[in-house]
Amino acid sequence: MPASRFALALTMALAAATAHAQLGDLLKSAPGGTSGGSTGALGTLGSLSPSSVSAGTAGNAAGVIEYCLKKNYLSADNATSAVKDKLLGSVSGGTSDAGYGEGSRGMLSTSSGSKLDLSGGGLKAEITKQVCEKILAQGKSML
């Protein structure tokens, strides 16, 4: 096998192993799972649907919306930006708020203290988009 094919096969195998490990972490963190909270790439989404995920703070919701806009999971229209800006305006400290900082890097912090990393690690783009839409809807209801 040529070296480039071997490297590709090895990369694919490592990616599959990582996805499998993340799935195991995901199942462990599901209600009734075998471990407590997790801050892994799939966080504690567990058996919850993306529509049941919510941000713990207005700052984190604003940051997640910012992240989702940057990554094109949400359309960059005036209404979406207005929700993010109003949420951010309600947070003391603005963009220096810790929750906003985490959210803008793709880390959703839930009201229960769990974290869900939206930035990768095998999380499918469609699920991330659904989570982004849910946090946007939640952000609108916070206003």
C-alpha positions as CSV (number, residue, x, y, z in Angstrom):
1,M,0.0,0.0,0.0
2,P,1.5,3.4,-0.9
3,A,2.4,5.7,2.0
4,S,-0.3,8.2,1.1
5,R,-3.0,5.6,1.1
6,F,-1.8,4.2,4.3
7,A,-1.8,7.6,5.9
8,L,-5.4,8.2,4.6
9,A,-6.5,4.8,5.9
10,L,-4.9,5.5,9.3
11,T,-6.5,8.9,9.5
12,M,-9.9,7.4,8.7
13,A,-9.4,4.7,11.3
14,L,-8.5,7.2,13.9
15,A,-11.5,9.4,13.0
16,A,-13.8,6.3,13.3
17,A,-12.3,5.4,16.7
18,T,-12.7,8.9,17.9
19,A,-16.3,9.0,16.8
20,H,-16.9,5.6,18.5
21,A,-15.4,6.9,21.7
22,Q,-17.5,10.0,21.6
23,L,-20.6,7.9,21.0
24,G,-19.7,5.9,24.1
25,D,-19.2,9.1,26.1
26,L,-22.5,10.3,24.7
27,L,-24.3,7.2,25.8
28,K,-22.7,7.3,29.3
29,S,-23.9,10.9,29.8
30,A,-27.5,10.1,28.8
31,P,-30.1,10.0,31.5
32,G,-29.5,6.7,33.2
33,G,-26.0,6.5,31.8
34,T,-23.0,5.3,33.8
35,S,-21.2,8.6,34.3
36,G,-21.9,12.1,35.6
37,G,-21.6,15.2,33.5
38,S,-19.2,15.4,30.5
39,T,-17.6,18.2,28.7
40,G,-16.5,16.2,25.7
41,A,-17.1,17.1,22.1
42,L,-20.6,15.7,22.2
43,G,-21.1,17.0,25.8
44,T,-24.2,15.8,27.5
45,L,-26.6,15.8,24.6
46,G,-27.3,12.1,25.5
47,S,-30.6,10.9,24.3
48,L,-32.0,14.4,24.3
49,S,-33.1,15.9,21.0
50,P,-31.5,19.1,19.8
51,S,-34.8,20.9,20.4
52,S,-34.6,20.1,24.1
53,V,-31.2,21.7,24.6
54,S,-31.1,25.2,26.1
55,A,-28.5,27.8,27.2
56,G,-28.1,28.5,30.9
57,T,-27.5,32.2,30.5
58,A,-28.3,35.1,28.1
59,G,-24.6,35.7,27.7
60,N,-24.0,32.1,26.6
61,A,-27.0,32.2,24.3
62,A,-25.7,35.3,22.7
63,G,-22.2,33.8,22.3
64,V,-23.7,30.6,20.8
65,I,-25.7,32.6,18.3
66,E,-22.5,34.5,17.4
67,Y,-20.8,31.2,16.9
68,C,-23.6,29.9,14.8
69,L,-23.6,33.0,12.6
70,K,-19.8,32.8,12.1
71,K,-20.1,29.1,11.1
72,N,-23.2,29.7,8.8
73,Y,-25.5,27.5,10.9
74,L,-27.9,30.5,11.2
75,S,-28.6,33.0,8.4
76,A,-26.9,36.3,9.0
77,D,-30.0,38.4,8.8
78,N,-31.0,41.5,10.8
79,A,-33.5,39.6,13.0
80,T,-30.9,37.1,14.1
81,S,-28.3,39.7,14.7
82,A,-30.8,41.8,16.7
83,V,-31.6,38.9,19.0
84,K,-27.9,38.4,19.6
85,D,-27.3,42.1,20.2
86,K,-30.2,42.5,22.6
87,L,-29.2,39.4,24.6
88,L,-25.6,40.7,24.8
89,G,-27.0,44.1,25.8
90,S,-28.7,42.5,28.8
91,V,-25.5,40.9,30.0
92,S,-23.2,42.9,32.3
93,G,-19.8,42.9,30.9
94,G,-21.0,42.4,27.3
95,T,-18.5,40.5,25.2
96,S,-16.2,40.0,28.2
97,D,-18.9,37.9,29.9
98,A,-17.5,34.4,30.4
99,G,-20.6,32.7,29.1
100,Y,-20.5,34.8,25.9
101,G,-16.8,33.9,25.5
102,E,-17.6,30.2,25.8
103,G,-20.6,30.4,23.5
104,S,-18.7,32.4,20.8
105,R,-16.2,29.5,20.7
106,G,-19.0,27.0,20.3
107,M,-19.4,25.8,23.9
108,L,-23.0,25.7,25.0
109,S,-23.4,25.8,28.8
110,T,-26.8,24.5,29.9
111,S,-28.7,25.6,33.0
112,S,-27.8,22.3,34.6
113,G,-24.1,23.0,34.3
114,S,-23.5,20.6,31.4
115,K,-21.5,21.7,28.4
116,L,-21.9,20.8,24.8
117,D,-19.1,21.5,22.3
118,L,-20.7,22.5,19.0
119,S,-17.3,23.0,17.3
120,G,-16.6,19.6,16.1
121,G,-15.5,16.2,17.3
122,G,-18.0,14.4,15.1
123,L,-21.1,16.4,15.9
124,K,-23.0,16.4,12.6
125,A,-23.6,19.7,11.0
126,E,-27.4,19.2,10.8
127,I,-27.6,18.5,14.6
128,T,-25.5,21.6,15.2
129,K,-27.8,23.6,13.0
130,Q,-30.8,22.4,15.0
131,V,-29.1,23.3,18.3
132,C,-28.3,26.8,16.9
133,E,-32.0,27.2,15.8
134,K,-33.1,26.1,19.2
135,I,-30.8,28.6,21.0
136,L,-32.0,31.4,18.7
137,A,-35.6,30.6,19.6
138,Q,-34.7,30.5,23.3
139,G,-32.9,33.8,22.9
140,K,-36.0,35.4,21.4
141,S,-38.0,34.2,24.4
142,M,-35.5,35.7,26.8
143,L,-36.1,39.2,25.5
